[in-house]
Amino acid sequence: EVQLVESGGGSVQGGGSLRLSCTASGLTFDDSDMGWYRQAPGNECELVSSISIDGSTTYADSVKGRFTISQDNAKNAVYLQMNSLKPEDTAVYYCAADATPFLIRRLGRVEFSPRYLACGTRDQYIYWGQGTQVTVSS
């Protein structure tokens, strides 16, 4: 059974930093892309950042230069370092894993969907954590 457990959320003032962690069990980063989504009240669930099996990373334009995704394969953990936080970064942040099998990956590029109506949406090969709240005050 795949489980993703986030930690590290909290409340900070604008300009501050937080580091989110996601510990995975039931999968390995050799076989799965990892990502961070967020959802604020009334908004869609949006992809914030991802890191692929080959180590390549993506960032939403709104967080480029401020957030950094990384992973520790030995600990089966993925991190999101968030600096220069803004009130608009306030949201529940979700860790996600794309465990698309290799045989399917061979057929074409595999990417996280840029958004969902709601985080936690059932999607083939996608696993979600329970979410962690990040609140940034002005």
C-alpha positions in Angstrom: 0.0 0.0 0.0 1.3 3.4 -1.0 1.4 6.0 1.8 2.6 9.6 1.6 2.9 11.6 4.8 3.5 15.3 4.8 4.9 17.5 7.5 6.4 20.9 8.0 3.4 23.2 7.5 2.6 26.0 9.7 2.1 29.8 10.0 4.7 32.3 9.1 4.9 36.0 8.3 5.4 37.2 4.8 9.0 36.9 3.7 9.6 33.9 5.9 10.5 30.3 5.1 9.1 26.8 5.6 10.3 23.4 4.6 7.7 20.8 3.8 8.6 17.1 3.9 6.9 14.1 2.4 7.9 10.6 3.4 6.8 7.8 1.1 6.2 4.1 1.7 5.1 1.4 -0.7 7.0 3.0 -3.7 10.5 4.1 -4.6 11.7 7.2 -6.3 13.4 5.1 -8.9 9.9 4.3 -10.2 7.9 7.4 -9.4 7.8 11.0 -10.1 7.1 13.2 -7.1 5.3 16.5 -6.8 3.7 19.1 -4.6 0.3 20.5 -5.2 -1.6 23.2 -3.3 -5.2 24.2 -2.9 -6.5 27.4 -1.4 -10.2 27.9 -0.5 -12.2 28.5 -3.6 -9.3 27.7 -5.9 -8.4 24.7 -8.0 -5.7 22.3 -7.0 -2.5 23.5 -8.8 0.8 21.8 -9.4 3.5 23.8 -7.5 6.6 21.7 -8.3 7.6 18.3 -9.4 10.8 16.1 -9.6 11.0 13.3 -12.1 12.7 9.9 -11.9 15.6 11.4 -13.9 15.9 14.3 -11.4 14.5 17.0 -13.7 12.3 19.6 -11.9 9.4 21.9 -12.8 8.0 24.9 -11.0 4.9 26.9 -11.3 5.7 30.4 -12.5 4.3 31.9 -9.3 7.0 30.1 -7.2 10.0 30.1 -9.5 13.1 31.5 -7.7 11.4 31.1 -4.3 10.7 27.3 -3.9 13.1 24.4 -4.4 12.1 20.8 -4.6 14.5 18.0 -3.7 14.5 14.4 -2.7 16.5 12.0 -0.6 16.3 8.5 -2.2 17.9 6.9 0.9 15.1 8.2 3.1 12.4 8.0 0.5 11.6 11.6 1.2 10.8 14.6 -0.9 11.1 18.2 0.3 9.8 21.6 -0.7 11.9 24.5 0.6 9.8 27.6 0.5 11.4 31.0 0.8 10.2 34.5 0.5 6.7 33.4 1.3 3.8 35.5 0.3 0.2 35.6 1.6 -0.9 34.2 -1.7 1.1 31.1 -1.0 -1.5 30.3 1.8 -3.0 26.9 1.0 -3.1 23.2 1.9 -0.1 21.6 0.3 -0.3 18.0 -0.9 2.5 15.6 -1.7 1.7 13.4 -4.8 3.4 10.5 -6.5 3.0 9.4 -10.1 3.7 5.7 -10.1 3.0 5.1 -13.8 4.6 1.7 -14.7 7.8 1.7 -16.8 6.1 -0.1 -19.7 3.7 2.7 -20.0 6.4 5.4 -19.6 8.2 3.9 -22.5 5.2 4.8 -24.7 5.5 8.6 -24.2 6.2 11.4 -21.8 4.5 11.2 -18.4 3.7 14.4 -16.6 1.7 15.5 -13.6 -1.5 17.2 -14.5 -1.1 20.9 -14.0 -4.3 21.1 -12.0 -7.3 19.3 -10.6 -10.6 20.5 -9.5 -9.6 19.2 -6.1 -6.5 17.7 -4.6 -6.9 14.0 -3.8 -8.8 13.4 -7.0 -8.7 9.8 -8.1 -6.4 9.4 -11.1 -4.7 6.3 -12.4 -1.3 5.8 -10.9 -1.5 9.0 -8.8 -1.2 8.8 -5.0 -1.8 11.7 -2.6 -0.8 12.6 0.9 -3.3 14.0 3.5 -2.1 17.6 3.1 -0.5 20.1 5.4 -1.6 23.7 6.0 0.6 26.6 5.1 -0.6 30.0 6.3 1.4 33.2 5.4 0.3 36.4 7.1 1.0 39.9 5.7 
